[in-house]
Amino acid sequence: MNNKIQVNVNSEIGELEAVILHTPGSELQNMTPETAERALYSDILNLTVASNEYAQLKGVLEKITQTFEVKSLLEDVLAIDKVKTDIVNKICTNENAIDIRDYLLSFSNIELAKQLMEGVVMKKDNLTKYLQKDKYSLQPLHNFFFTRDASITIRDKVLIGRMANRVRKREALIMESIFEYHPNFIAEIVNPENCYDCHPELTIEGGDVLIARDDILLIGVGARTSTQGVDFIVNELKKRKLQKNIIVQELPSHPESFIHLDMVFTLLDKDKCMVYEPIILKQNKYQTIHIKINNGEVESIQNVQNIPTALASLGMNVEPILCGGTDEWVQEREQWHSGANFFAFAPGKLIGYGRNVNTMNELSKVGFEILKAKDIIKGKICMNDYQKYVISIEGAELARGGGGARCMTMPIRRKAVDW
């Protein structure tokens, strides 16, 4: 592909022009019950079933927009000798694996990309390694198919995630290398790791950062994104003297289904949002805070009732659609399986898990047609025949990984929304 893409994302719902995906591979099955917890999983996924489900997501997106695969992009940048050396040095240093540096550098770019993602099996060639229980010198990147987290496109910049768990830091390093060196992309990179005063507790993950409108960011604070992470974003906006509103939502630290804001809140259309009612709308101990930035200064910080109320005060009225409907038991069950996690590829045009039947029914009640991904891929349904719809992908296996359609997509370019 010869045309360079200037990254540009100013909303959650603008018509999608380019997106980065990662089709799950052997790294997903290179896991045991013993290593699952360290890999941030509560169970082991069946790769065959998960791959078939993921093919529905990718198949739909390939009909809609320009798609890029992380592995192919990584292979391209590893073909540049300087970049290959730099990436290997950083990874080996970060993961205390200096002893395999030369071994990794001996691989071709294609084989090295595979090894860095699927895991580097440890050579048991000395006593220390022989006695170790670990199978890998570099662990497989089990979570990388959730491409949303390691890099975040905000306007014409890419914010590199500072991951909460060490097991995912290699993902951020790979994404930074892609945006810095791949000839297809034009982007300014912002990386907290490169700041001299980076706070040790600073963490930011893309599942917690939503662009409501060009002047409004929504950020979740909890297990994966810290208050220091929000402060970093605020300081970056202050430096650029941008007028911004940041709405911060505190999240529970447990269970793991609440790891990111997009597990309890996503934007669907110019006037619709999906919410997990107990956290977003009902009275609870989790604060919602509105930070106003103007002309390089924080103008105010104050508590607000909830996200929809804060958005309404800024002229953005969104009707909440309830994940799971009105029954609390069903709400809890469907939120657990990413029922609030929808990906909008245009205003009112969504992708989500069909398994969350009650959530889909709530969308149907407000005018969304429910279309099956399989029918679209086979050409049985033409999306252009519908104004507002949600494409349902099967999620019996993928949802068990702890994320939905938004988690598995990293948009790099969207058209502006006519507000």
KOLKOLKE-646348 format. One record per residue (C-alpha): y, x, z; residue number from 1; residue in one letter. Coordinates in pm, whole numbers, plus 50000, padded with zeros to 5 digits. Example, Ala and Ser with C-alpha at 12.3 -4.5 7.8 and 13.67 -1.06 7.14 Angstrom:
<pts>
y | x | z | resi | resn
49550 | 51230 | 50780 | 1 | A;
49894 | 51367 | 50714 | 2 | S;
</pts>
This chain:
<pts>
y | x | z | resi | resn
50000 | 50000 | 50000 | 1 | M;
50321 | 50164 | 49881 | 2 | N;
50590 | 49937 | 50025 | 3 | N;
50720 | 50051 | 50360 | 4 | K;
50747 | 49784 | 50627 | 5 | I;
51051 | 49783 | 50851 | 6 | Q;
50921 | 49631 | 51173 | 7 | V;
51120 | 49329 | 51282 | 8 | N;
51022 | 49056 | 51528 | 9 | V;
51285 | 48825 | 51678 | 10 | N;
51072 | 48536 | 51801 | 11 | S;
50723 | 48420 | 51892 | 12 | E;
50712 | 48163 | 51614 | 13 | I;
50884 | 48305 | 51303 | 14 | G;
50677 | 48304 | 50985 | 15 | E;
50440 | 48600 | 51006 | 16 | L;
50481 | 48871 | 50742 | 17 | E;
50259 | 49149 | 50881 | 18 | A;
50018 | 49188 | 51172 | 19 | V;
49793 | 49461 | 51316 | 20 | I;
49436 | 49373 | 51415 | 21 | L;
49131 | 49557 | 51541 | 22 | H;
48793 | 49416 | 51449 | 23 | T;
48563 | 49480 | 51748 | 24 | P;
48290 | 49733 | 51676 | 25 | G;
48027 | 49935 | 51858 | 26 | S;
48269 | 50009 | 52143 | 27 | E;
48220 | 49648 | 52254 | 28 | L;
47846 | 49688 | 52304 | 29 | Q;
47864 | 50040 | 52446 | 30 | N;
47879 | 49886 | 52791 | 31 | M;
47639 | 49825 | 53077 | 32 | T;
47667 | 49596 | 53381 | 33 | P;
47757 | 49905 | 53583 | 34 | E;
48044 | 50007 | 53353 | 35 | T;
48169 | 49655 | 53274 | 36 | A;
48397 | 49635 | 53578 | 37 | E;
48555 | 49970 | 53502 | 38 | R;
48608 | 49847 | 53148 | 39 | A;
48797 | 49544 | 53292 | 40 | L;
48522 | 49298 | 53199 | 41 | Y;
48340 | 49054 | 53427 | 42 | S;
48053 | 49026 | 53180 | 43 | D;
47905 | 49193 | 52871 | 44 | I;
47987 | 49045 | 52531 | 45 | L;
47736 | 48996 | 52252 | 46 | N;
47882 | 49195 | 51962 | 47 | L;
47712 | 48993 | 51687 | 48 | T;
47846 | 48661 | 51814 | 49 | V;
48188 | 48804 | 51897 | 50 | A;
48213 | 48961 | 51550 | 51 | S;
48134 | 48632 | 51379 | 52 | N;
48403 | 48457 | 51582 | 53 | E;
48655 | 48733 | 51520 | 54 | Y;
48588 | 48707 | 51146 | 55 | A;
48731 | 48355 | 51164 | 56 | Q;
49058 | 48482 | 51313 | 57 | L;
49084 | 48764 | 51062 | 58 | K;
48978 | 48546 | 50768 | 59 | G;
49253 | 48295 | 50840 | 60 | V;
49519 | 48563 | 50888 | 61 | L;
49422 | 48734 | 50562 | 62 | E;
49500 | 48407 | 50384 | 63 | K;
49837 | 48381 | 50557 | 64 | I;
49986 | 48728 | 50576 | 65 | T;
49953 | 49105 | 50535 | 66 | Q;
49696 | 49244 | 50778 | 67 | T;
49635 | 49601 | 50894 | 68 | F;
49337 | 49740 | 51086 | 69 | E;
49398 | 49988 | 51368 | 70 | V;
49099 | 50199 | 51268 | 71 | K;
49216 | 50240 | 50906 | 72 | S;
49569 | 50321 | 51019 | 73 | L;
49434 | 50579 | 51264 | 74 | L;
49219 | 50738 | 50993 | 75 | E;
49532 | 50774 | 50779 | 76 | D;
49739 | 50954 | 51043 | 77 | V;
49447 | 51175 | 51148 | 78 | L;
49438 | 51305 | 50790 | 79 | A;
49762 | 51487 | 50877 | 80 | I;
49650 | 51812 | 51043 | 81 | D;
49947 | 51838 | 51281 | 82 | K;
49904 | 51479 | 51395 | 83 | V;
49530 | 51522 | 51439 | 84 | K;
49582 | 51826 | 51663 | 85 | T;
49857 | 51655 | 51860 | 86 | D;
49653 | 51339 | 51925 | 87 | I;
49342 | 51531 | 52028 | 88 | V;
49540 | 51757 | 52262 | 89 | N;
49709 | 51460 | 52431 | 90 | K;
49389 | 51261 | 52471 | 91 | I;
49190 | 51554 | 52606 | 92 | C;
49466 | 51640 | 52852 | 93 | T;
49512 | 51281 | 52970 | 94 | N;
49140 | 51225 | 53016 | 95 | E;
49042 | 51565 | 53161 | 96 | N;
48830 | 51649 | 52859 | 97 | A;
48980 | 51978 | 52740 | 98 | I;
48629 | 52120 | 52701 | 99 | D;
48560 | 51893 | 52400 | 100 | I;
48891 | 51960 | 52223 | 101 | R;
48749 | 52194 | 51957 | 102 | D;
48447 | 51969 | 51913 | 103 | Y;
48674 | 51674 | 51832 | 104 | L;
48889 | 51880 | 51597 | 105 | L;
48578 | 51969 | 51397 | 106 | S;
48535 | 51604 | 51287 | 107 | F;
48674 | 51456 | 50968 | 108 | S;
48958 | 51211 | 51013 | 109 | N;
48723 | 50918 | 50953 | 110 | I;
48461 | 51035 | 51201 | 111 | E;
48724 | 51129 | 51460 | 112 | L;
48882 | 50781 | 51443 | 113 | A;
48536 | 50633 | 51502 | 114 | K;
48469 | 50864 | 51797 | 115 | Q;
48806 | 50801 | 51960 | 116 | L;
48749 | 50425 | 51950 | 117 | M;
48375 | 50391 | 52005 | 118 | E;
48344 | 50670 | 52262 | 119 | G;
48241 | 51036 | 52260 | 120 | V;
47889 | 51085 | 52397 | 121 | V;
47877 | 51364 | 52656 | 122 | M;
47680 | 51675 | 52565 | 123 | K;
47469 | 51756 | 52871 | 124 | K;
47499 | 52129 | 52808 | 125 | D;
47582 | 52249 | 53160 | 126 | N;
47474 | 52162 | 53514 | 127 | L;
47788 | 51967 | 53599 | 128 | T;
47750 | 51738 | 53299 | 129 | K;
47375 | 51716 | 53342 | 130 | Y;
47420 | 51575 | 53691 | 131 | L;
47690 | 51326 | 53591 | 132 | Q;
47591 | 50963 | 53551 | 133 | K;
47851 | 50902 | 53279 | 134 | D;
47721 | 50877 | 52925 | 135 | K;
48060 | 50954 | 52768 | 136 | Y;
48312 | 51237 | 52778 | 137 | S;
48563 | 50987 | 52635 | 138 | L;
48493 | 50625 | 52724 | 139 | Q;
48471 | 50359 | 52451 | 140 | P;
48787 | 50150 | 52406 | 141 | L;
48624 | 49818 | 52494 | 142 | H;
48957 | 49632 | 52511 | 143 | N;
49125 | 49752 | 52192 | 144 | F;
49060 | 49430 | 51998 | 145 | F;
49332 | 49288 | 52224 | 146 | F;
49590 | 49472 | 52012 | 147 | T;
49881 | 49286 | 52172 | 148 | R;
49900 | 49501 | 52484 | 149 | D;
49943 | 49865 | 52381 | 150 | A;
50254 | 49818 | 52165 | 151 | S;
50524 | 49552 | 52150 | 152 | I;
50757 | 49484 | 51857 | 153 | T;
51104 | 49379 | 51976 | 154 | I;
51348 | 49342 | 51689 | 155 | R;
51329 | 49667 | 51487 | 156 | D;
51177 | 49872 | 51769 | 157 | K;
50828 | 49927 | 51901 | 158 | V;
50793 | 49949 | 52276 | 159 | L;
50481 | 50146 | 52366 | 160 | I;
50290 | 49991 | 52653 | 161 | G;
50240 | 50182 | 52976 | 162 | R;
49902 | 50043 | 53061 | 163 | M;
49813 | 49938 | 53415 | 164 | A;
49461 | 50079 | 53388 | 165 | N;
49386 | 50437 | 53291 | 166 | R;
49092 | 50321 | 53079 | 167 | V;
49342 | 50173 | 52828 | 168 | R;
49599 | 50454 | 52804 | 169 | K;
49437 | 50598 | 52492 | 170 | R;
49515 | 50271 | 52311 | 171 | E;
49888 | 50322 | 52372 | 172 | A;
49871 | 50682 | 52254 | 173 | L;
49695 | 50578 | 51933 | 174 | I;
49948 | 50303 | 51861 | 175 | M;
50239 | 50539 | 51922 | 176 | E;
50092 | 50789 | 51675 | 177 | S;
50047 | 50517 | 51413 | 178 | I;
50406 | 50397 | 51437 | 179 | F;
50544 | 50749 | 51450 | 180 | E;
50351 | 50897 | 51160 | 181 | Y;
50206 | 50629 | 50933 | 182 | H;
50398 | 50617 | 50603 | 183 | P;
50370 | 50236 | 50583 | 184 | N;
50592 | 50169 | 50882 | 185 | F;
50956 | 50221 | 50973 | 186 | I;
51025 | 50175 | 51343 | 187 | A;
51215 | 50326 | 51631 | 188 | E;
50970 | 50402 | 51911 | 189 | I;
51057 | 50347 | 52276 | 190 | V;
50804 | 50496 | 52517 | 191 | N;
50849 | 50487 | 52896 | 192 | P;
50625 | 50795 | 52922 | 193 | E;
50895 | 51000 | 52749 | 194 | N;
51164 | 50919 | 53006 | 195 | C;
51241 | 51195 | 53255 | 196 | Y;
51272 | 50945 | 53541 | 197 | D;
50969 | 50727 | 53459 | 198 | C;
50868 | 50557 | 53783 | 199 | H;
50501 | 50617 | 53875 | 200 | P;
50449 | 50243 | 53925 | 201 | E;
50609 | 50147 | 53592 | 202 | L;
50368 | 49942 | 53381 | 203 | T;
50428 | 49722 | 53077 | 204 | I;
50170 | 49538 | 52865 | 205 | E;
50238 | 49325 | 52559 | 206 | G;
50065 | 49015 | 52691 | 207 | G;
50350 | 48987 | 52941 | 208 | D;
50636 | 49018 | 52690 | 209 | V;
50733 | 48711 | 52485 | 210 | L;
51036 | 48684 | 52256 | 211 | I;
51157 | 48328 | 52300 | 212 | A;
51463 | 48379 | 52081 | 213 | R;
51662 | 48680 | 51961 | 214 | D;
51865 | 48671 | 52283 | 215 | D;
51586 | 48566 | 52523 | 216 | I;
51289 | 48765 | 52651 | 217 | L;
51021 | 48617 | 52877 | 218 | L;
50837 | 48871 | 53091 | 219 | I;
50547 | 48820 | 53329 | 220 | G;
50522 | 49031 | 53644 | 221 | V;
50184 | 49069 | 53806 | 222 | G;
49866 | 49274 | 53777 | 223 | A;
49957 | 49439 | 53444 | 224 | R;
50339 | 49455 | 53425 | 225 | T;
50537 | 49574 | 53726 | 226 | S;
50893 | 49502 | 53839 | 227 | T;
50968 | 49863 | 53743 | 228 | Q;
50850 | 49777 | 53392 | 229 | G;
51102 | 49494 | 53375 | 230 | V;
51373 | 49727 | 53508 | 231 | D;
51292 | 49973 | 53230 | 232 | F;
51341 | 49704 | 52965 | 233 | I;
51665 | 49591 | 53131 | 234 | V;
51796 | 49948 | 53130 | 235 | N;
51710 | 49990 | 52762 | 236 | E;
51902 | 49673 | 52678 | 237 | L;
52196 | 49789 | 52888 | 238 | K;
52208 | 50120 | 52698 | 239 | K;
52229 | 49931 | 52370 | 240 | R;
52496 | 49695 | 52511 | 241 | K;
52299 | 49395 | 52390 | 242 | L;
52362 | 49048 | 52525 | 243 | Q;
52027 | 48933 | 52653 | 244 | K;
51866 | 48688 | 52889 | 245 | N;
51543 | 48792 | 53057 | 246 | I;
51338 | 48522 | 53228 | 247 | I;
51086 | 48678 | 53464 | 248 | V;
50781 | 48486 | 53581 | 249 | Q;
50580 | 48610 | 53878 | 250 | E;
50204 | 48575 | 53827 | 251 | L;
49906 | 48569 | 54065 | 252 | P;
49724 | 48901 | 54092 | 253 | S;
49388 | 48718 | 54101 | 254 | H;
49178 | 48594 | 53930 | 255 | P;
49176 | 48801 | 53612 | 256 | E;
49254 | 48498 | 53395 | 257 | S;
49617 | 48535 | 53509 | 258 | F;
49655 | 48898 | 53398 | 259 | I;
49937 | 48825 | 53151 | 260 | H;
50212 | 48568 | 53101 | 261 | L;
50059 | 48457 | 52771 | 262 | D;
49755 | 48334 | 52963 | 263 | M;
49971 | 48064 | 53125 | 264 | V;
50256 | 48019 | 52875 | 265 | F;
50294 | 48050 | 52497 | 266 | T;
50551 | 47916 | 52250 | 267 | L;
50422 | 47685 | 51977 | 268 | L;
50724 | 47558 | 51787 | 269 | D;
51102 | 47543 | 51812 | 270 | K;
51064 | 47263 | 52065 | 271 | D;
50710 | 47296 | 52204 | 272 | K;
50533 | 47528 | 52447 | 273 | C;
50185 | 47544 | 52599 | 274 | M;
50175 | 47578 | 52978 | 275 | V;
49926 | 47608 | 53258 | 276 | Y;
50086 | 47347 | 53480 | 277 | E;
49997 | 47478 | 53830 | 278 | P;
50175 | 47811 | 53769 | 279 | I;
50456 | 47715 | 53530 | 280 | I;
50563 | 47365 | 53636 | 281 | L;
50432 | 47282 | 53981 | 282 | K;
50588 | 47403 | 54305 | 283 | Q;
50423 | 47726 | 54417 | 284 | N;
50506 | 48067 | 54565 | 285 | K;
50555 | 48240 | 54228 | 286 | Y;
50923 | 48288 | 54151 | 287 | Q;
51100 | 48246 | 53818 | 288 | T;
51406 | 48468 | 53789 | 289 | I;
51682 | 48471 | 53527 | 290 | H;
51850 | 48806 | 53455 | 291 | I;
52166 | 48799 | 53240 | 292 | K;
52276 | 49118 | 53065 | 293 | I;
52618 | 49144 | 52903 | 294 | N;
52807 | 49441 | 52760 | 295 | N;
52584 | 49702 | 52919 | 296 | G;
52576 | 49547 | 53267 | 297 | E;
52358 | 49308 | 53463 | 298 | V;
52586 | 49007 | 53494 | 299 | E;
52363 | 48809 | 53728 | 300 | S;
52015 | 48777 | 53876 | 301 | I;
51913 | 48441 | 54018 | 302 | Q;
51614 | 48220 | 54084 | 303 | N;
51559 | 47923 | 53854 | 304 | V;
51323 | 47628 | 53873 | 305 | Q;
51082 | 47732 | 53596 | 306 | N;
51070 | 47876 | 53245 | 307 | I;
51136 | 47551 | 53052 | 308 | P;
51436 | 47475 | 53276 | 309 | T;
51574 | 47827 | 53225 | 310 | A;
51529 | 47797 | 52848 | 311 | L;
51702 | 47458 | 52846 | 312 | A;
52003 | 47612 | 53024 | 313 | S;
52030 | 47849 | 52727 | 314 | L;
52016 | 47570 | 52471 | 315 | G;
51646 | 47604 | 52394 | 316 | M;
51474 | 47278 | 52487 | 317 | N;
51095 | 47301 | 52478 | 318 | V;
50852 | 47024 | 52563 | 319 | E;
50560 | 47150 | 52776 | 320 | P;
50210 | 47068 | 52649 | 321 | I;
49956 | 47091 | 52932 | 322 | L;
49663 | 47328 | 52894 | 323 | C;
49355 | 47120 | 52977 | 324 | G;
49551 | 46795 | 53004 | 325 | G;
49631 | 46634 | 53340 | 326 | T;
49301 | 46684 | 53525 | 327 | D;
49331 | 46986 | 53759 | 328 | E;
48965 | 47083 | 53727 | 329 | W;
48979 | 47077 | 53349 | 330 | V;
49310 | 47267 | 53352 | 331 | Q;
49154 | 47543 | 53559 | 332 | E;
48843 | 47561 | 53343 | 333 | R;
49026 | 47576 | 53009 | 334 | E;
49291 | 47820 | 53132 | 335 | Q;
49006 | 48052 | 53234 | 336 | W;
48893 | 48052 | 52870 | 337 | H;
49241 | 48131 | 52733 | 338 | S;
49333 | 47768 | 52676 | 339 | G;
49705 | 47843 | 52705 | 340 | A;
49686 | 48146 | 52477 | 341 | N;
49793 | 48036 | 52129 | 342 | F;
49923 | 48247 | 51844 | 343 | F;
50197 | 48093 | 51631 | 344 | A;
50211 | 48236 | 51276 | 345 | F;
50497 | 48000 | 51183 | 346 | A;
50683 | 47724 | 51366 | 347 | P;
50428 | 47457 | 51458 | 348 | G;
50140 | 47648 | 51295 | 349 | K;
49895 | 47787 | 51547 | 350 | L;
49559 | 47953 | 51605 | 351 | I;
49356 | 47894 | 51922 | 352 | G;
49007 | 47849 | 52062 | 353 | Y;
48836 | 47525 | 51963 | 354 | G;
48618 | 47537 | 52275 | 355 | R;
48916 | 47414 | 52482 | 356 | N;
48868 | 47054 | 52371 | 357 | V;
49107 | 46889 | 52616 | 358 | N;
49387 | 47128 | 52528 | 359 | T;
49331 | 47056 | 52159 | 360 | M;
49347 | 46685 | 52235 | 361 | N;
49685 | 46733 | 52403 | 362 | E;
49813 | 46905 | 52088 | 363 | L;
49676 | 46626 | 51873 | 364 | S;
49867 | 46370 | 52082 | 365 | K;
50199 | 46533 | 51989 | 366 | V;
50128 | 46551 | 51618 | 367 | G;
49928 | 46869 | 51561 | 368 | F;
49642 | 46834 | 51312 | 369 | E;
49327 | 47016 | 51426 | 370 | I;
49184 | 47226 | 51141 | 371 | L;
48869 | 47436 | 51155 | 372 | K;
48898 | 47802 | 51060 | 373 | A;
48564 | 47787 | 50875 | 374 | K;
48691 | 47510 | 50649 | 375 | D;
49010 | 47702 | 50567 | 376 | I;
48823 | 48023 | 50487 | 377 | I;
48579 | 47837 | 50260 | 378 | K;
48868 | 47665 | 50082 | 379 | G;
48770 | 47316 | 50196 | 380 | K;
49114 | 47262 | 50351 | 381 | I;
49456 | 47360 | 50214 | 382 | C;
49698 | 47447 | 50493 | 383 | M;
49992 | 47354 | 50271 | 384 | N;
49885 | 46991 | 50295 | 385 | D;
49989 | 46984 | 50662 | 386 | Y;
50327 | 47027 | 50831 | 387 | Q;
50211 | 47096 | 51187 | 388 | K;
49863 | 47209 | 51284 | 389 | Y;
49640 | 47426 | 51500 | 390 | V;
49355 | 47621 | 51346 | 391 | I;
49056 | 47625 | 51578 | 392 | S;
48838 | 47935 | 51589 | 393 | I;
48511 | 47946 | 51778 | 394 | E;
48548 | 48126 | 52108 | 395 | G;
48222 | 48095 | 52297 | 396 | A;
48193 | 48475 | 52315 | 397 | E;
48540 | 48614 | 52249 | 398 | L;
48696 | 48409 | 52530 | 399 | A;
48462 | 48581 | 52776 | 400 | R;
48648 | 48904 | 52705 | 401 | G;
48953 | 48760 | 52881 | 402 | G;
49195 | 48684 | 52598 | 403 | G;
49282 | 48452 | 52312 | 404 | G;
49443 | 48450 | 51968 | 405 | A;
49779 | 48588 | 52086 | 406 | R;
49604 | 48872 | 52270 | 407 | C;
49418 | 48973 | 51952 | 408 | M;
49724 | 48994 | 51726 | 409 | T;
50010 | 49247 | 51719 | 410 | M;
50283 | 49114 | 51486 | 411 | P;
50507 | 49377 | 51329 | 412 | I;
50723 | 49158 | 51108 | 413 | R;
50829 | 48793 | 51115 | 414 | R;
51089 | 48595 | 50922 | 415 | K;
51395 | 48471 | 51108 | 416 | A;
51373 | 48121 | 51255 | 417 | V;
51627 | 47860 | 51148 | 418 | D;
51717 | 47739 | 51495 | 419 | W;
</pts>
